[in-house]
């Protein structure tokens, strides 16, 4: 699995516009791509950032999606008023709540 954490810088007046674009392209196009696992969209409380955390089965799956022309117009629109700092990561640990005896609670 590969994880992308993309941080967008945006004028606070355009934060919701960026959230709307990223929501639309992810929900309608990207989420249907082979190898897409999930994504989480975040907005900063100061209005100046939007961050997308996305999990893919492999780098090859992600790169295949990037070759698809369908999401391109949405991303170009987003980058017309926002900048972004992409990051690619490997998951090395995942943590959740623990009880006082150090065990994970039942789900």
C-alpha positions in Angstrom: 0.0 0.0 0.0 1.1 3.6 -0.7 -0.2 6.7 1.0 -0.3 10.2 -0.5 -0.6 13.2 1.8 -1.2 16.3 -0.3 -1.3 19.7 1.4 -2.9 22.5 -0.5 -2.3 26.1 0.3 -5.3 28.3 -0.5 -6.7 31.7 0.3 -9.3 31.3 3.0 -11.9 32.8 0.7 -11.4 29.8 -1.7 -11.1 27.0 0.9 -14.6 25.7 0.4 -14.3 26.0 -3.4 -11.2 23.7 -3.2 -13.0 21.3 -0.8 -15.9 21.1 -3.3 -13.6 20.4 -6.3 -11.6 17.7 -4.5 -14.8 16.1 -3.1 -16.3 16.0 -6.6 -13.3 14.6 -8.4 -12.6 12.0 -5.7 -16.2 10.9 -5.3 -17.1 10.8 -9.0 -13.9 9.7 -10.7 -10.9 8.8 -8.5 -12.8 6.5 -6.2 -13.7 4.3 -9.2 -10.1 3.8 -10.2 -8.6 0.3 -9.8 -6.4 0.2 -6.7 -8.0 3.1 -4.9 -8.5 2.2 -1.2 -9.8 5.3 0.5 -9.2 9.0 1.1 -9.8 11.5 3.8 -10.2 15.2 3.1 -9.3 17.8 5.8 -9.6 21.5 6.0 -7.6 23.7 8.4 -9.5 25.7 10.9 -7.6 28.9 9.8 -8.9 28.5 6.2 -5.5 28.4 4.6 -5.0 24.7 4.0 -6.8 21.7 2.6 -5.2 18.3 3.1 -6.0 15.0 1.3 -4.9 11.7 2.8 -5.3 9.0 0.1 -4.5 5.3 0.2 -3.7 3.2 -2.9 -3.0 -0.5 -3.3 0.2 0.4 -5.3 2.1 3.2 -6.9 1.3 1.6 -10.3 -2.4 1.9 -9.6 -2.0 5.6 -8.6 0.1 6.3 -11.7 -2.5 4.7 -13.9 -5.2 6.9 -12.4 -3.0 10.0 -13.1 -2.9 9.0 -16.8 -6.7 9.1 -17.0 -7.7 12.4 -18.5 -11.0 12.6 -16.6 -9.7 14.1 -13.4 -7.3 16.5 -15.0 -9.7 19.4 -15.6 -10.8 19.4 -11.9 -7.2 19.3 -10.7 -6.2 22.1 -13.1 -9.0 24.2 -11.8 -7.9 23.6 -8.2 -4.3 24.5 -9.0 -5.5 27.8 -10.7 -6.1 29.2 -7.2 -4.3 26.9 -4.9 -0.8 25.4 -4.6 0.0 22.0 -3.3 2.9 20.1 -1.7 2.5 16.4 -2.7 3.9 13.7 -0.5 4.2 9.9 -1.0 4.6 7.7 2.1 4.7 4.1 3.3 2.7 3.2 6.4 5.0 2.1 9.1 2.6 2.0 12.0 -1.0 2.5 12.8 -2.3 3.2 16.3 -5.6 3.3 18.1 -7.0 3.8 21.6 -5.9 1.5 24.3 -7.5 0.6 27.6 -5.7 1.3 30.9 -4.3 -2.3 30.8 -2.6 -1.5 27.4 -4.9 -3.6 25.3 -6.9 -2.3 22.4 -10.7 -2.0 23.2 -13.1 -4.3 21.3 -14.6 -2.9 18.1 
